[in-house]
Amino acid sequence: MKKAKTCKELNFLLKKFFTPDEKIMIEKRLGILYLLEKGLSYRQIGEEIEVAGAF
């Protein structure tokens, strides 16, 4: 698979391989990883990104 070198290329690849709903889920998961690295709690992340925890 070709590596994306620009945001435009990455967006093209995401549109080609993923549905809009899948793209949203990928964005949320990346956001969760980022916020975990910043030290936010699961509750704070759930409120920030509007996701429910799997309890």
VOPAGU-2260 file (C-alpha; in pm, 1 decimal, decimal comma):
REM VOPAGU-2260
SITE   aa  ch    i         X         Y         Z
SITE  MET   A    0       0,0       0,0       0,0
SITE  LYS   A    1     122,9     347,3     -82,7
SITE  LYS   A    2     223,7     573,6     205,1
SITE  ALA   A    3      38,4     904,3     224,2
SITE  LYS   A    4     277,9    1198,3     219,4
SITE  THR   A    5      22,4    1476,9     261,3
SITE  CYS   A    6    -308,4    1524,5     440,7
SITE  LYS   A    7    -478,3    1536,9     101,5
SITE  GLU   A    8    -337,6    1195,3       6,2
SITE  LEU   A    9    -433,5    1050,1     343,9
SITE  ASN   A   10    -789,0    1180,6     310,7
SITE  PHE   A   11    -812,7    1027,8     -38,6
SITE  LEU   A   12    -699,7     688,6      92,6
SITE  LEU   A   13    -940,1     703,1     385,9
SITE  LYS   A   14   -1230,5     783,9     153,9
SITE  LYS   A   15   -1130,5     501,3     -78,2
SITE  PHE   A   16   -1108,8     228,9     186,2
SITE  PHE   A   17   -1353,3     334,2     461,0
SITE  THR   A   18   -1717,1     435,9     483,2
SITE  PRO   A   19   -1797,8     772,7     645,2
SITE  ASP   A   20   -1905,8     592,5     965,1
SITE  GLU   A   21   -1581,8     392,4     978,0
SITE  LYS   A   22   -1382,4     712,0     927,2
SITE  ILE   A   23   -1560,5     873,2    1225,6
SITE  MET   A   24   -1481,4     570,8    1442,9
SITE  ILE   A   25   -1113,7     584,6    1344,0
SITE  GLU   A   26   -1103,6     955,5    1431,1
SITE  LYS   A   27   -1264,8     888,6    1769,8
SITE  ARG   A   28   -1022,9     606,4    1847,9
SITE  LEU   A   29    -723,4     822,8    1760,1
SITE  GLY   A   30    -869,2    1098,2    1977,9
SITE  ILE   A   31    -906,6     853,4    2266,5
SITE  LEU   A   32    -542,2     746,6    2233,2
SITE  TYR   A   33    -431,4    1110,7    2231,4
SITE  LEU   A   34    -634,8    1195,9    2542,2
SITE  LEU   A   35    -511,5     885,0    2726,3
SITE  GLU   A   36    -154,2     996,8    2656,1
SITE  LYS   A   37    -243,2    1338,2    2804,4
SITE  GLY   A   38    -357,8    1163,6    3122,9
SITE  LEU   A   39    -734,7    1216,2    3105,5
SITE  SER   A   40    -958,5     968,4    3286,3
SITE  TYR   A   41   -1197,2     737,1    3103,9
SITE  ARG   A   42   -1489,0     949,2    3225,9
SITE  GLN   A   43   -1330,2    1272,8    3099,9
SITE  ILE   A   44   -1257,2    1112,8    2763,8
SITE  GLY   A   45   -1614,2     985,2    2736,6
SITE  GLU   A   46   -1745,9    1336,1    2796,5
SITE  GLU   A   47   -1494,1    1497,8    2561,7
SITE  ILE   A   48   -1541,5    1263,9    2265,8
SITE  GLU   A   49   -1899,3    1153,3    2341,6
SITE  VAL   A   50   -1826,4     782,6    2366,0
SITE  ALA   A   51   -1949,4     529,8    2619,5
SITE  GLY   A   52   -1711,2     312,5    2815,7
SITE  ALA   A   53   -1730,6     -64,3    2788,9
SITE  PHE   A   54   -1797,8    -156,9    3149,5
